[in-house]
């Protein structure tokens, strides 16, 4: 029994190291320094599409491009007197063929990265003990990833004069999407007092397509 327990602990430690997630901070966006920016009325909206593998791994711990996920960092600033509201759920990515992809949300993005490959491999190599150890380690990594992606996600942002906000929006383009060089980020801005809204269009020029 003691040998079994020692073996289980050793396998658990090994798989905890392989299946882990460490949260890292994304660089803070700055007004006037975003790759794409538009000011409509008194509201400045900037966008930075994350398409490089190195940036994905440094900020999200995985290659989101390979998983077919496009994270876009959004920066908002209100220069006017009227309060405005911007929600990630109101944003969309307009594809070159006219189709629109809605914001998928942090949960959907994190779920797309989930895999049982490690558990299957551990079961083959170490039997039921390996399966239990790998499953526990992956559960912890999955929970940590989801929490981190949610923290990085753009919250519902209400801005008074001079205030700013930022965060990521996640898009999962349809399978087979190959060319996003003419994609446009659509950001709806709601004027709180009036109840009216307008849409700012941000052409994401040079954006590469996630690999499917």
N, C-alpha and C positions, 0 to 999 in steps of 0.2 A: 504493500500500500504506500509506503514511504517513497519507493522508487517511482511509482505512478504519479504521486503528488509532485515530486521534484521535476519529473519529466513534463508534467502539465505546466508548472510554473516557468520552466525554461522555454517551452514553446510559446507560452503566453507573452513572455518578455520579447522573444524574437519577432513574433507577429505584430506586437504593439509598435515596434520600431518600424516595420515595413508599412503597416497600415495606420498612418497617423496624419494629422492635419495641424499645421501651425499657422495661426492667423498673422498676417502682415498688413501694414497700413499702405494705402494707395497714396501717391503724391497728391497734395492738395492743389486743386485747380485755382487759377487766378484770373481776375477780370482782365480782358484784353489779351490773354495769353493762350486761349484755347485754339486748337487747329481750325475749328469752324465756329463762327460767331455771327449772330444777327441781333440787331436792336430794333424792335418794333414798338412804336410808341415810346414808353419810358422803361420797357423791360428788356434787359440784355439776356440772351440765351446763348450759351456756348456748348459745344459738344466735342468730345475726344473719343473716337471709336478705337477700342483696343483690338488690334488685329495681329500684333506680333506675339509669337510664342513666348519670347523672353518676358514680355510684360505680363502675359497671362500667368506664367509660373511664379513670377515675383509677387504678384498681387493676389492671385486666386489659387495658387498651389497646383494648378493643372493647366494643360493646354486646352482651353475652351474652344479654340478654333477647330481642333481635331474632333471635338464632340458636337460640332455644329451649333455653337453658341456664340453670339456676338454681344459682348458687354460694351456699353457706351457710357462714358462718364459725362454727366451733364452739370453745367454751372448756370446759376440763375442770379440775377441782381435786379432789384427794383429801384429805378432812379426817380420814379414819380411819386406823387402824393397819395394816389389811390392804392389801396391794398389789393394784392393779386394772389391767386391760388394756382399752383401747378401740381398735378398728380401724375405719377408714373403710369398709372392705369389709363390715363387719357392719351398717352403717347403711342406712336406707331411708326413703323419703318415702311416707307413706300418704295416698292421694288420697281425696277425699270419697266416691267410689263404692266404696271398699274396695280398689282396686288398689294395689300397692306398687311403687315405682320404686327400684331399687337404685342405690347410688353408682356413677356412671359412670367416675370416674377422670379424672385430669388429661389423659391422652393422648386419651381420647375427646372431652373438652371442647375441647381445642386443635384436634383434627382437624375438628370440626364447623365451625370458623371458617375452614377453608381454602377458598380459591377460586382458580380459574384465570382469573378475569376479567381481572386485570392482564396476564397473559401473552398472552391472546387480543388484548386491546387493543393491546399493544405490538407484536405480530406484524403487525397490520393497519397500524399507523402507521409502523413502522420495519423491517418485514420480519424476516428471520432474525436480524439483529443485535439488534433490539429484543427478540425472543423470548428470545435467550440472556441478555441483560442482565437482563430482567425476571424470568426464571426463577431466575437466580442470586441476585438480591436477595430474591425471595420465599422461596427455600430458607433463606437466612440468617435472615429474619424468622420463619419457621416454627419453626426450631430454637431460636431465642431465646425465642419464646413458649412452646414446650413445656417448656423448661428452667425458665422462670419459674413456669408453672402447677404443675409438679411440686414446686418449692420451697415454694409456697404451700399445697400439699395437706397435709391432716392425716396425719402418719405413724402407724404403729402406736405407740400411746402407753401406756407402762407407768409407773404412778405409785405412788410410795411416799407415806407420810403427809406432807402439806404441799406436795407437788409439784403442778404444774399443766402444762397443755399446750394448744396451740391450732393451728388450721389450717383450711383450706377443704375442704368436700366438694362434689362437683359432681353435679348431677342433670339428666337430660335427660328431661323428661316426654313421654309419647306425643303424637304429632301429634293435634291436635284438643282437647287439654286446655285448657279455658277458665277454669275456676274452681278456684283453689287456696286460697280463703279459709278452708277448713276442713282444709287439709292438716296432717299431723302428722309431725314428724321423730322417727324411732325410733332410739334410740341404745342398743346393747347394751354392758353393762358386765360384764366377766368378773372374778370374784374369783380371783386367781391361785392362792392357797394351797388354796382349797376346790375349785376347778375348776367352781364353779357360776357362774351369770350371772343378770342381770335386765335388763329393758328399760325405759329411761326414755322417756316420751312427752312431746314438746314441741309443743304446738299453735302453729302459726305463724300466729296471728291477723292478719288484714289483709294476708296475702301475696297479691301480684298474680300473675296467670298470665303466663308467657312467651308472647310473640306467635309464632304459627306462620305 
